[in-house]
Amino acid sequence: MAERFTKSMARNMYMGGSLFFILIFVGLTMDTVRQMPDRDNRENLTEAVAHGKKLWEDNNCVGCHSLLGEGAYFAPELGNVFQRRGGDVAFKAFFKGWMNAQPLGIPGRRAMPQFNLSDEDLDALADFLEYASKINTNGWPPNIEG
Ligand code: HEC
């Protein structure tokens, strides 16, 4: 056994360690990509959902809200608002009522602006939020009140 910790030993540990973890990283990335088709809810990716996503972006909803954890933390997470507010039966009615009622104007409560969107646009946004809520995220967000 070498008595000294040589430069070449240090280099081998650095190179070997890096290679080992790069291989793990590549393996996990490939595993994620392989699982995507079964998990990303692509079978429900309709024209209306795509239109809803565009409205979501154009109106900068993510400037206040998060979606599946990404975004701002001023307002509630919306990746699970579909389940939180009625699901299949009542969500669309809740959503349209909510959007049309803004701003609520309750003192001391954080306010959301009025976007003046058409009925058709509200339908598309609701479809987009429903679509997002059915992506298999391993149970994220962990809390229904998000
Ligand atoms: C300026 C910040 C802001 C922006 C931009 C914004 N919201 Fe909100 N939103 C809020 C706040 C604050 C609340 C919570 C208000 C409350 O509880 O009275 C809220 C609540 C909601 C809720 C109800 C959530 C729940 O759990 O019941 C929905 C749905 C919603 N927003 C959708 C949207 C959509 C869709 C957009 C983009 C078109 C948007 N918001 C843009 C601030 C914002």
Backbone and ligand atoms as CSV (ligand in chain L), in Angstrom:
chain,resi,resn,atom,element,x,y,z
A,1,MET,N,N,0.831,-1.208,0.000
A,1,MET,CA,C,0.000,0.000,0.000
A,1,MET,C,C,0.864,1.256,0.000
A,2,ALA,N,N,0.523,2.227,-0.820
A,2,ALA,CA,C,1.323,3.454,-0.903
A,2,ALA,C,C,1.279,4.185,0.432
A,3,GLU,N,N,2.381,4.754,0.793
A,3,GLU,CA,C,2.425,5.451,2.078
A,3,GLU,C,C,1.930,6.875,1.960
A,4,ARG,N,N,1.991,7.370,0.723
A,4,ARG,CA,C,1.616,8.758,0.523
A,4,ARG,C,C,0.375,8.849,-0.336
A,5,PHE,N,N,-0.392,9.865,-0.116
A,5,PHE,CA,C,-1.539,10.134,-0.972
A,5,PHE,C,C,-1.026,10.938,-2.165
A,6,THR,N,N,-0.873,10.271,-3.307
A,6,THR,CA,C,-0.203,10.918,-4.440
A,6,THR,C,C,-1.193,11.699,-5.293
A,7,LYS,N,N,-0.619,12.517,-6.171
A,7,LYS,CA,C,-1.445,13.305,-7.088
A,7,LYS,C,C,-2.289,12.406,-7.982
A,8,SER,N,N,-1.654,11.305,-8.426
A,8,SER,CA,C,-2.406,10.444,-9.349
A,8,SER,C,C,-3.549,9.736,-8.615
A,9,MET,N,N,-3.372,9.429,-7.330
A,9,MET,CA,C,-4.494,8.849,-6.579
A,9,MET,C,C,-5.645,9.857,-6.469
A,10,ALA,N,N,-5.280,11.098,-6.166
A,10,ALA,CA,C,-6.316,12.136,-6.053
A,10,ALA,C,C,-7.056,12.295,-7.380
A,11,ARG,N,N,-6.286,12.287,-8.486
A,11,ARG,CA,C,-6.913,12.453,-9.800
A,11,ARG,C,C,-7.854,11.279,-10.089
A,12,ASN,N,N,-7.405,10.083,-9.774
A,12,ASN,CA,C,-8.247,8.911,-10.046
A,12,ASN,C,C,-9.543,8.956,-9.234
A,13,MET,N,N,-9.437,9.412,-7.992
A,13,MET,CA,C,-10.659,9.520,-7.177
A,13,MET,C,C,-11.602,10.567,-7.765
A,14,TYR,N,N,-11.031,11.671,-8.206
A,14,TYR,CA,C,-11.852,12.746,-8.775
A,14,TYR,C,C,-12.529,12.264,-10.058
A,15,MET,N,N,-11.722,11.678,-10.949
A,15,MET,CA,C,-12.279,11.216,-12.229
A,15,MET,C,C,-13.279,10.077,-12.022
A,16,GLY,N,N,-12.868,9.108,-11.192
A,16,GLY,CA,C,-13.741,7.956,-10.962
A,16,GLY,C,C,-15.044,8.376,-10.299
A,17,GLY,N,N,-14.929,9.244,-9.297
A,17,GLY,CA,C,-16.133,9.717,-8.594
A,17,GLY,C,C,-17.047,10.475,-9.525
A,18,SER,N,N,-16.453,11.348,-10.347
A,18,SER,CA,C,-17.270,12.129,-11.282
A,18,SER,C,C,-17.984,11.200,-12.256
A,19,LEU,N,N,-17.243,10.256,-12.816
A,19,LEU,CA,C,-17.839,9.343,-13.797
A,19,LEU,C,C,-18.993,8.564,-13.166
A,20,PHE,N,N,-18.758,8.087,-11.945
A,20,PHE,CA,C,-19.778,7.305,-11.243
A,20,PHE,C,C,-21.085,8.108,-11.127
A,21,PHE,N,N,-20.958,9.364,-10.651
A,21,PHE,CA,C,-22.187,10.139,-10.435
A,21,PHE,C,C,-22.781,10.653,-11.745
A,22,ILE,N,N,-21.944,10.872,-12.758
A,22,ILE,CA,C,-22.496,11.247,-14.072
A,22,ILE,C,C,-23.335,10.088,-14.616
A,23,LEU,N,N,-22.841,8.862,-14.436
A,23,LEU,CA,C,-23.604,7.704,-14.928
A,23,LEU,C,C,-24.930,7.570,-14.177
A,24,ILE,N,N,-24.915,7.796,-12.876
A,24,ILE,CA,C,-26.171,7.744,-12.115
A,24,ILE,C,C,-27.120,8.826,-12.621
A,25,PHE,N,N,-26.594,10.015,-12.835
A,25,PHE,CA,C,-27.422,11.134,-13.311
A,25,PHE,C,C,-28.044,10.808,-14.674
A,26,VAL,N,N,-27.229,10.268,-15.599
A,26,VAL,CA,C,-27.739,9.916,-16.931
A,26,VAL,C,C,-28.813,8.828,-16.807
A,27,GLY,N,N,-28.558,7.854,-15.954
A,27,GLY,CA,C,-29.521,6.767,-15.769
A,27,GLY,C,C,-30.851,7.281,-15.239
A,28,LEU,N,N,-30.808,8.148,-14.238
A,28,LEU,CA,C,-32.053,8.679,-13.665
A,28,LEU,C,C,-32.787,9.560,-14.680
A,29,THR,N,N,-32.014,10.338,-15.475
A,29,THR,CA,C,-32.648,11.178,-16.490
A,29,THR,C,C,-33.362,10.307,-17.528
A,30,MET,N,N,-32.704,9.233,-17.960
A,30,MET,CA,C,-33.334,8.346,-18.942
A,30,MET,C,C,-34.587,7.700,-18.354
A,31,ASP,N,N,-34.527,7.351,-17.079
A,31,ASP,CA,C,-35.687,6.747,-16.430
A,31,ASP,C,C,-36.859,7.730,-16.398
A,32,THR,N,N,-36.564,9.002,-16.098
A,32,THR,CA,C,-37.616,10.023,-16.072
A,32,THR,C,C,-38.239,10.183,-17.460
A,33,VAL,N,N,-37.392,10.300,-18.480
A,33,VAL,CA,C,-37.893,10.490,-19.849
A,33,VAL,C,C,-38.743,9.292,-20.270
A,34,ARG,N,N,-38.320,8.100,-19.854
A,34,ARG,CA,C,-39.059,6.885,-20.204
A,34,ARG,C,C,-40.456,6.881,-19.565
A,35,GLN,N,N,-40.558,7.440,-18.354
A,35,GLN,CA,C,-41.846,7.417,-17.647
A,35,GLN,C,C,-42.810,8.510,-18.097
A,36,MET,N,N,-42.283,9.551,-18.752
A,36,MET,CA,C,-43.115,10.713,-19.111
A,36,MET,C,C,-44.411,10.351,-19.833
A,37,PRO,N,N,-44.365,9.524,-20.909
A,37,PRO,CA,C,-45.603,9.283,-21.665
A,37,PRO,C,C,-46.746,8.745,-20.807
A,38,ASP,N,N,-46.422,8.006,-19.749
A,38,ASP,CA,C,-47.482,7.448,-18.902
A,38,ASP,C,C,-47.945,8.429,-17.840
A,39,ARG,N,N,-47.212,9.509,-17.653
A,39,ARG,CA,C,-47.482,10.357,-16.489
A,39,ARG,C,C,-47.895,11.780,-16.821
A,40,ASP,N,N,-47.616,12.262,-18.057
A,40,ASP,CA,C,-47.798,13.694,-18.311
A,40,ASP,C,C,-49.191,14.043,-18.847
A,41,ASN,N,N,-50.127,13.087,-18.796
A,41,ASN,CA,C,-51.512,13.364,-19.164
A,41,ASN,C,C,-51.644,13.848,-20.608
A,42,ARG,N,N,-50.749,13.397,-21.498
A,42,ARG,CA,C,-50.766,13.907,-22.883
A,42,ARG,C,C,-52.012,13.495,-23.647
A,43,GLU,N,N,-52.695,12.439,-23.186
A,43,GLU,CA,C,-53.902,12.026,-23.914
A,43,GLU,C,C,-55.020,13.064,-23.785
A,44,ASN,N,N,-54.921,13.938,-22.784
A,44,ASN,CA,C,-55.935,14.987,-22.615
A,44,ASN,C,C,-55.455,16.360,-23.074
A,45,LEU,N,N,-54.388,16.380,-23.858
A,45,LEU,CA,C,-53.828,17.651,-24.320
A,45,LEU,C,C,-54.584,18.121,-25.563
A,46,THR,N,N,-55.708,18.804,-25.351
A,46,THR,CA,C,-56.569,19.238,-26.461
A,46,THR,C,C,-56.191,20.657,-26.906
A,47,GLU,N,N,-56.842,21.096,-27.984
A,47,GLU,CA,C,-56.666,22.483,-28.450
A,47,GLU,C,C,-57.038,23.475,-27.351
A,48,ALA,N,N,-58.151,23.181,-26.658
A,48,ALA,CA,C,-58.605,24.088,-25.591
A,48,ALA,C,C,-57.562,24.185,-24.485
A,49,VAL,N,N,-56.939,23.063,-24.144
A,49,VAL,CA,C,-55.911,23.078,-23.100
A,49,VAL,C,C,-54.734,23.944,-23.541
A,50,ALA,N,N,-54.328,23.795,-24.814
A,50,ALA,CA,C,-53.209,24.600,-25.328
A,50,ALA,C,C,-53.568,26.085,-25.303
A,51,HIS,N,N,-54.812,26.404,-25.672
A,51,HIS,CA,C,-55.265,27.795,-25.632
A,51,HIS,C,C,-55.259,28.308,-24.186
A,52,GLY,N,N,-55.702,27.470,-23.271
A,52,GLY,CA,C,-55.709,27.844,-21.857
A,52,GLY,C,C,-54.297,28.105,-21.346
A,53,LYS,N,N,-53.351,27.317,-21.805
A,53,LYS,CA,C,-51.961,27.521,-21.363
A,53,LYS,C,C,-51.450,28.864,-21.885
A,54,LYS,N,N,-51.848,29.197,-23.121
A,54,LYS,CA,C,-51.406,30.480,-23.678
A,54,LYS,C,C,-51.990,31.641,-22.854
A,55,LEU,N,N,-53.276,31.510,-22.494
A,55,LEU,CA,C,-53.901,32.552,-21.669
A,55,LEU,C,C,-53.209,32.642,-20.310
A,56,TRP,N,N,-52.893,31.487,-19.760
A,56,TRP,CA,C,-52.171,31.425,-18.481
A,56,TRP,C,C,-50.871,32.225,-18.580
A,57,GLU,N,N,-50.159,32.066,-19.697
A,57,GLU,CA,C,-48.886,32.778,-19.874
A,57,GLU,C,C,-49.105,34.260,-20.178
A,58,ASP,N,N,-50.021,34.544,-21.125
A,58,ASP,CA,C,-50.229,35.941,-21.542
A,58,ASP,C,C,-50.686,36.814,-20.372
A,59,ASN,N,N,-51.445,36.222,-19.442
A,59,ASN,CA,C,-51.970,37.012,-18.321
A,59,ASN,C,C,-51.100,36.914,-17.067
A,60,ASN,N,N,-49.976,36.224,-17.213
A,60,ASN,CA,C,-49.000,36.124,-16.122
A,60,ASN,C,C,-49.621,35.660,-14.796
A,61,CYS,N,N,-50.457,34.646,-14.870
A,61,CYS,CA,C,-51.039,34.086,-13.642
A,61,CYS,C,C,-49.930,33.613,-12.704
A,62,VAL,N,N,-48.825,33.166,-13.314
A,62,VAL,CA,C,-47.728,32.610,-12.535
A,62,VAL,C,C,-46.934,33.704,-11.796
A,63,GLY,N,N,-47.255,34.969,-12.104
A,63,GLY,CA,C,-46.633,36.072,-11.379
A,63,GLY,C,C,-47.106,36.141,-9.935
A,64,CYS,N,N,-48.255,35.528,-9.643
A,64,CYS,CA,C,-48.771,35.480,-8.267
A,64,CYS,C,C,-48.923,34.039,-7.770
A,65,HIS,N,N,-49.327,33.136,-8.695
A,65,HIS,CA,C,-49.623,31.750,-8.316
A,65,HIS,C,C,-48.449,30.838,-8.638
A,66,SER,N,N,-48.430,29.674,-8.004
A,66,SER,CA,C,-47.546,28.602,-8.458
A,66,SER,C,C,-48.397,27.532,-9.137
A,67,LEU,N,N,-47.754,26.802,-10.041
A,67,LEU,CA,C,-48.406,25.679,-10.713
A,67,LEU,C,C,-47.475,24.482,-10.569
A,68,LEU,N,N,-47.922,23.467,-9.857
A,68,LEU,CA,C,-47.087,22.308,-9.540
A,68,LEU,C,C,-45.768,22.746,-8.892
A,69,GLY,N,N,-45.871,23.744,-8.040
A,69,GLY,CA,C,-44.710,24.176,-7.259
A,69,GLY,C,C,-43.875,25.268,-7.895
A,70,GLU,N,N,-44.067,25.500,-9.212
A,70,GLU,CA,C,-43.276,26.522,-9.903
A,70,GLU,C,C,-44.056,27.819,-9.976
A,71,GLY,N,N,-43.423,28.925,-9.631
A,71,GLY,CA,C,-44.089,30.211,-9.767
A,71,GLY,C,C,-43.926,31.037,-8.520
A,72,ALA,N,N,-44.869,31.977,-8.331
A,72,ALA,CA,C,-44.768,32.890,-7.197
A,72,ALA,C,C,-45.638,32.393,-6.047
A,73,TYR,N,N,-45.314,32.844,-4.853
A,73,TYR,CA,C,-45.996,32.355,-3.653
A,73,TYR,C,C,-46.881,33.413,-3.002
A,74,PHE,N,N,-47.417,34.309,-3.851
A,74,PHE,CA,C,-48.324,35.331,-3.327
A,74,PHE,C,C,-49.735,34.779,-3.188
A,75,ALA,N,N,-50.098,33.863,-4.075
A,75,ALA,CA,C,-51.470,33.353,-4.151
A,75,ALA,C,C,-51.440,31.817,-4.179
A,76,PRO,N,N,-52.616,31.187,-3.986
A,76,PRO,CA,C,-52.617,29.720,-3.822
A,76,PRO,C,C,-52.032,28.956,-5.017
A,77,GLU,N,N,-51.476,27.775,-4.717
A,77,GLU,CA,C,-51.058,26.809,-5.739
A,77,GLU,C,C,-52.295,26.420,-6.560
A,78,LEU,N,N,-52.141,26.377,-7.898
A,78,LEU,CA,C,-53.300,26.049,-8.731
A,78,LEU,C,C,-53.195,24.679,-9.407
A,79,GLY,N,N,-52.089,23.960,-9.146
A,79,GLY,CA,C,-51.961,22.620,-9.742
A,79,GLY,C,C,-53.002,21.653,-9.210
A,80,ASN,N,N,-53.594,21.957,-8.060
A,80,ASN,CA,C,-54.622,21.071,-7.509
A,80,ASN,C,C,-55.918,21.824,-7.199
A,81,VAL,N,N,-56.081,23.008,-7.825
A,81,VAL,CA,C,-57.309,23.767,-7.554
A,81,VAL,C,C,-58.534,23.011,-8.105
A,82,PHE,N,N,-58.314,22.209,-9.147
A,82,PHE,CA,C,-59.406,21.408,-9.713
A,82,PHE,C,C,-59.979,20.458,-8.658
A,83,GLN,N,N,-59.104,19.720,-7.979
A,83,GLN,CA,C,-59.579,18.808,-6.930
A,83,GLN,C,C,-60.118,19.582,-5.723
A,84,ARG,N,N,-59.466,20.713,-5.401
A,84,ARG,CA,C,-59.851,21.482,-4.210
A,84,ARG,C,C,-61.230,22.089,-4.353
A,85,ARG,N,N,-61.592,22.489,-5.550
A,85,ARG,CA,C,-62.842,23.227,-5.762
A,85,ARG,C,C,-63.845,22.452,-6.598
A,86,GLY,N,N,-64.110,21.239,-6.207
A,86,GLY,CA,C,-65.269,20.545,-6.758
A,86,GLY,C,C,-64.996,19.425,-7.737
A,87,GLY,N,N,-63.811,19.388,-8.375
A,87,GLY,CA,C,-63.508,18.302,-9.316
A,87,GLY,C,C,-64.438,18.321,-10.520
A,88,ASP,N,N,-64.708,17.145,-11.067
A,88,ASP,CA,C,-65.465,17.037,-12.321
A,88,ASP,C,C,-66.814,17.729,-12.272
A,89,VAL,N,N,-67.494,17.632,-11.154
A,89,VAL,CA,C,-68.868,18.129,-11.087
A,89,VAL,C,C,-68.926,19.653,-11.057
A,90,ALA,N,N,-68.149,20.264,-10.188
A,90,ALA,CA,C,-68.393,21.684,-9.894
A,90,ALA,C,C,-67.272,22.627,-10.277
A,91,PHE,N,N,-66.139,22.112,-10.738
A,91,PHE,CA,C,-64.982,23.005,-10.894
A,91,PHE,C,C,-65.224,24.151,-11.870
A,92,LYS,N,N,-65.770,23.835,-13.047
A,92,LYS,CA,C,-65.927,24.894,-14.053
A,92,LYS,C,C,-66.815,26.020,-13.530
A,93,ALA,N,N,-67.890,25.640,-12.852
A,93,ALA,CA,C,-68.802,26.648,-12.300
A,93,ALA,C,C,-68.074,27.491,-11.261
A,94,PHE,N,N,-67.324,26.812,-10.387
A,94,PHE,CA,C,-66.554,27.564,-9.383
A,94,PHE,C,C,-65.601,28.523,-10.075
A,95,PHE,N,N,-64.862,28.006,-11.066
A,95,PHE,CA,C,-63.799,28.787,-11.697
A,95,PHE,C,C,-64.352,30.038,-12.375
A,96,LYS,N,N,-65.426,29.860,-13.143
A,96,LYS,CA,C,-65.995,31.017,-13.846
A,96,LYS,C,C,-66.544,32.033,-12.848
A,97,GLY,N,N,-67.214,31.530,-11.832
A,97,GLY,CA,C,-67.746,32.423,-10.802
A,97,GLY,C,C,-66.629,33.198,-10.142
A,98,TRP,N,N,-65.549,32.488,-9.845
A,98,TRP,CA,C,-64.399,33.123,-9.176
A,98,TRP,C,C,-63.794,34.211,-10.060
A,99,MET,N,N,-63.531,33.867,-11.325
A,99,MET,CA,C,-62.849,34.812,-12.220
A,99,MET,C,C,-63.704,36.057,-12.437
A,100,ASN,N,N,-65.026,35.852,-12.557
A,100,ASN,CA,C,-65.909,36.993,-12.817
A,100,ASN,C,C,-66.128,37.860,-11.580
A,101,ALA,N,N,-65.880,37.292,-10.396
A,101,ALA,CA,C,-66.153,38.037,-9.162
A,101,ALA,C,C,-64.971,38.891,-8.697
A,102,GLN,N,N,-63.816,38.740,-9.360
A,102,GLN,CA,C,-62.628,39.487,-8.902
A,102,GLN,C,C,-62.690,40.951,-9.313
A,103,PRO,N,N,-62.107,41.872,-8.545
A,103,PRO,CA,C,-61.529,41.629,-7.221
A,103,PRO,C,C,-62.608,41.597,-6.150
A,104,LEU,N,N,-62.409,40.768,-5.134
A,104,LEU,CA,C,-63.440,40.616,-4.108
A,104,LEU,C,C,-63.564,41.865,-3.245
A,105,GLY,N,N,-62.445,42.586,-3.081
A,105,GLY,CA,C,-62.508,43.839,-2.324
A,105,GLY,C,C,-62.746,43.654,-0.843
A,106,ILE,N,N,-62.289,42.524,-0.295
A,106,ILE,CA,C,-62.429,42.298,1.154
A,106,ILE,C,C,-61.214,42.922,1.849
A,107,PRO,N,N,-61.448,43.859,2.772
A,107,PRO,CA,C,-60.314,44.533,3.407
A,107,PRO,C,C,-59.400,43.537,4.123
A,108,GLY,N,N,-58.098,43.750,3.989
A,108,GLY,CA,C,-57.130,42.915,4.688
A,108,GLY,C,C,-56.850,41.594,4.010
A,109,ARG,N,N,-57.505,41.322,2.878
A,109,ARG,CA,C,-57.293,40.051,2.191
A,109,ARG,C,C,-56.563,40.321,0.876
A,110,ARG,N,N,-55.631,39.440,0.531
A,110,ARG,CA,C,-54.901,39.645,-0.725
A,110,ARG,C,C,-55.866,39.589,-1.899
A,111,ALA,N,N,-55.683,40.496,-2.856
A,111,ALA,CA,C,-56.659,40.620,-3.935
A,111,ALA,C,C,-56.121,40.061,-5.240
A,112,MET,N,N,-57.055,39.595,-6.063
A,112,MET,CA,C,-56.712,39.144,-7.409
A,112,MET,C,C,-57.381,40.076,-8.407
A,113,PRO,N,N,-56.688,40.466,-9.493
A,113,PRO,CA,C,-57.282,41.415,-10.449
A,113,PRO,C,C,-58.408,40.799,-11.276
A,114,GLN,N,N,-59.173,41.672,-11.912
A,114,GLN,CA,C,-60.188,41.240,-12.883
A,114,GLN,C,C,-59.522,41.183,-14.250
A,115,PHE,N,N,-59.638,40.056,-14.955
A,115,PHE,CA,C,-58.970,39.916,-16.249
A,115,PHE,C,C,-59.900,40.142,-17.437
A,116,ASN,N,N,-61.200,40.248,-17.195
A,116,ASN,CA,C,-62.184,40.479,-18.266
A,116,ASN,C,C,-62.043,39.493,-19.424
A,117,LEU,N,N,-61.972,38.214,-19.108
A,117,LEU,CA,C,-61.830,37.196,-20.159
A,117,LEU,C,C,-63.203,36.741,-20.627
A,118,SER,N,N,-63.273,36.326,-21.897
A,118,SER,CA,C,-64.549,35.854,-22.447
A,118,SER,C,C,-64.900,34.498,-21.834
A,119,ASP,N,N,-66.161,34.101,-22.010
A,119,ASP,CA,C,-66.623,32.817,-21.494
A,119,ASP,C,C,-65.802,31.673,-22.091
A,120,GLU,N,N,-65.507,31.819,-23.397
A,120,GLU,CA,C,-64.726,30.794,-24.092
A,120,GLU,C,C,-63.309,30.690,-23.501
A,121,ASP,N,N,-62.706,31.838,-23.229
A,121,ASP,CA,C,-61.368,31.846,-22.645
A,121,ASP,C,C,-61.375,31.230,-21.244
A,122,LEU,N,N,-62.427,31.524,-20.480
A,122,LEU,CA,C,-62.510,30.938,-19.129
A,122,LEU,C,C,-62.649,29.423,-19.209
A,123,ASP,N,N,-63.422,28.947,-20.198
A,123,ASP,CA,C,-63.537,27.492,-20.407
A,123,ASP,C,C,-62.168,26.887,-20.661
A,124,ALA,N,N,-61.389,27.552,-21.539
A,124,ALA,CA,C,-60.070,27.021,-21.908
A,124,ALA,C,C,-59.121,27.025,-20.710
A,125,LEU,N,N,-59.153,28.097,-19.914
A,125,LEU,CA,C,-58.290,28.162,-18.726
A,125,LEU,C,C,-58.667,27.057,-17.729
A,126,ALA,N,N,-59.984,26.830,-17.586
A,126,ALA,CA,C,-60.440,25.765,-16.682
A,126,ALA,C,C,-59.959,24.415,-17.205
A,127,ASP,N,N,-60.023,24.223,-18.533
A,127,ASP,CA,C,-59.544,22.959,-19.115
A,127,ASP,C,C,-58.044,22.784,-18.858
A,128,PHE,N,N,-57.310,23.887,-18.991
A,128,PHE,CA,C,-55.855,23.810,-18.743
A,128,PHE,C,C,-55.570,23.429,-17.285
A,129,LEU,N,N,-56.292,24.039,-16.348
A,129,LEU,CA,C,-56.057,23.729,-14.932
A,129,LEU,C,C,-56.467,22.288,-14.610
A,130,GLU,N,N,-57.537,21.812,-15.265
A,130,GLU,CA,C,-57.942,20.411,-15.063
A,130,GLU,C,C,-56.853,19.474,-15.600
A,131,TYR,N,N,-56.382,19.794,-16.800
A,131,TYR,CA,C,-55.307,18.992,-17.405
A,131,TYR,C,C,-54.079,18.940,-16.469
A,132,ALA,N,N,-53.676,20.119,-15.972
A,132,ALA,CA,C,-52.482,20.177,-15.114
A,132,ALA,C,C,-52.686,19.363,-13.840
A,133,SER,N,N,-53.928,19.365,-13.338
A,133,SER,CA,C,-54.192,18.680,-12.070
A,133,SER,C,C,-54.128,17.162,-12.234
A,134,LYS,N,N,-54.205,16.682,-13.484
A,134,LYS,CA,C,-54.208,15.225,-13.707
A,134,LYS,C,C,-52.862,14.698,-14.171
A,135,ILE,N,N,-51.833,15.548,-14.139
A,135,ILE,CA,C,-50.470,15.078,-14.377
A,135,ILE,C,C,-50.034,14.288,-13.142
A,136,ASN,N,N,-49.429,13.141,-13.366
A,136,ASN,CA,C,-48.993,12.305,-12.240
A,136,ASN,C,C,-47.675,12.845,-11.678
A,137,THR,N,N,-47.770,13.549,-10.550
A,137,THR,CA,C,-46.589,14.203,-9.967
A,137,THR,C,C,-46.113,13.514,-8.695
A,138,ASN,N,N,-46.438,12.248,-8.542
A,138,ASN,CA,C,-46.077,11.556,-7.289
A,138,ASN,C,C,-46.663,12.251,-6.074
A,139,GLY,N,N,-47.899,12.764,-6.230
A,139,GLY,CA,C,-48.581,13.337,-5.075
A,139,GLY,C,C,-48.193,14.763,-4.732
A,140,TRP,N,N,-47.518,15.473,-5.636
A,140,TRP,CA,C,-47.208,16.873,-5.386
A,140,TRP,C,C,-48.328,17.742,-5.958
A,141,PRO,N,N,-48.782,18.809,-5.293
A,141,PRO,CA,C,-48.363,19.233,-3.962
A,141,PRO,C,C,-48.952,18.344,-2.870
A,142,PRO,N,N,-48.258,18.219,-1.746
A,142,PRO,CA,C,-48.657,17.260,-0.731
A,142,PRO,C,C,-49.922,17.642,0.035
A,143,ASN,N,N,-50.309,18.919,-0.075
A,143,ASN,CA,C,-51.436,19.406,0.725
A,143,ASN,C,C,-52.510,19.927,-0.221
A,144,ILE,N,N,-53.748,19.505,-0.050
A,144,ILE,CA,C,-54.815,19.896,-0.979
A,144,ILE,C,C,-55.066,21.409,-0.949
A,145,GLU,N,N,-54.755,22.053,0.187
A,145,GLU,CA,C,-54.913,23.512,0.234
A,145,GLU,C,C,-53.743,24.214,-0.426
A,146,GLY,N,N,-52.722,23.463,-0.781
A,146,GLY,CA,C,-51.582,23.903,-1.583
A,146,GLY,C,C,-51.089,25.277,-1.317
L,1,HEC,C1,C,-51.854,39.969,-8.791
L,1,HEC,C2,C,-51.812,38.613,-8.331
L,1,HEC,C3,C,-52.669,37.568,-9.046
L,1,HEC,C4,C,-52.670,37.252,-10.378
L,1,HEC,C5,C,-51.855,37.879,-11.508
L,1,HEC,C6,C,-53.607,36.166,-10.520
L,1,HEC,N1,N,-54.138,35.816,-9.315
L,1,HEC,FE1,FE,-55.422,34.296,-8.942
L,1,HEC,N2,N,-55.434,34.758,-6.963
L,1,HEC,C7,C,-54.716,35.788,-6.389
L,1,HEC,C8,C,-54.969,35.803,-4.964
L,1,HEC,C9,C,-54.360,36.774,-3.952
L,1,HEC,C10,C,-55.895,34.766,-4.701
L,1,HEC,C11,C,-56.525,34.403,-3.335
L,1,HEC,C12,C,-57.594,35.437,-3.091
L,1,HEC,C13,C,-58.493,35.128,-1.950
L,1,HEC,O1,O,-58.390,34.075,-1.315
L,1,HEC,O2,O,-59.379,35.977,-1.713
L,1,HEC,C14,C,-56.166,34.129,-5.978
L,1,HEC,C15,C,-57.008,33.045,-6.143
L,1,HEC,C16,C,-57.246,32.392,-7.339
L,1,HEC,C17,C,-58.088,31.232,-7.507
L,1,HEC,C18,C,-58.855,30.520,-6.395
L,1,HEC,C19,C,-57.917,29.563,-5.708
L,1,HEC,C20,C,-58.588,28.688,-4.686
L,1,HEC,O3,O,-57.875,27.899,-4.061
L,1,HEC,O4,O,-59.800,28.785,-4.503
L,1,HEC,C21,C,-58.063,30.896,-8.837
L,1,HEC,C22,C,-58.790,29.739,-9.513
L,1,HEC,C23,C,-57.188,31.838,-9.508
L,1,HEC,N3,N,-56.712,32.734,-8.559
L,1,HEC,C24,C,-56.900,31.820,-10.857
L,1,HEC,C25,C,-56.066,32.741,-11.492
L,1,HEC,C26,C,-55.803,32.736,-12.918
L,1,HEC,C27,C,-56.367,31.726,-13.910
L,1,HEC,C28,C,-54.980,33.798,-13.165
L,1,HEC,C29,C,-54.467,34.272,-14.506
L,1,HEC,C30,C,-55.484,34.569,-15.503
L,1,HEC,C31,C,-54.717,34.445,-11.894
L,1,HEC,N4,N,-55.385,33.772,-10.906
L,1,HEC,C32,C,-53.892,35.546,-11.736
L,1,HEC,C33,C,-53.843,36.646,-7.033
L,1,HEC,C34,C,-53.586,36.658,-8.385
